[in-house]
Amino acid sequence: GIDIGAKAQVFDAMRSIVDAGRSVIWSSSELEEVLEHSDRILIVAAGRVIADVPHGVTAHEVLTRIYSVTTGDDSSLEKEAAA
C-alpha cells in the first residue's frame, strides 16, 4: 500500500479530475474508501458487472446487494426494505 499522505494526494487528484468533468475508474479492496471516494460503484466478478451501487449507500447495503446477486437470494433485500 501507500502511506496516508500519498493516498490523500491520490484522492485529491481524482476529485480534481472528476470536478473537471471527467471520469475516474479505479479499483480497491478497501470498501470504506470506495464508498467515501466514489460517486458510483460497479462490482465486477468473473469479468461481469454483478452490481451497480449508487452513491450514498452503506457498507452493509453493498454487502447485502453482493450477497443477493451472487446467491440469487433476494429475501435479504426484502428484509432490509421492510426494516
Salt bridges, closest charged atoms under 4 A:
ASP19 OD1 - ARG15 NH1 3.97
GLU33 OE2 - LYS7 NZ 2.74
GLU36 OE2 - HIS37 NE2 3.66
ASP39 OD1 - ARG15 NH2 3.68
ASP52 OD2 - ARG40 NH2 2.62
GLU80 OE1 - HIS60 NE2 3.03
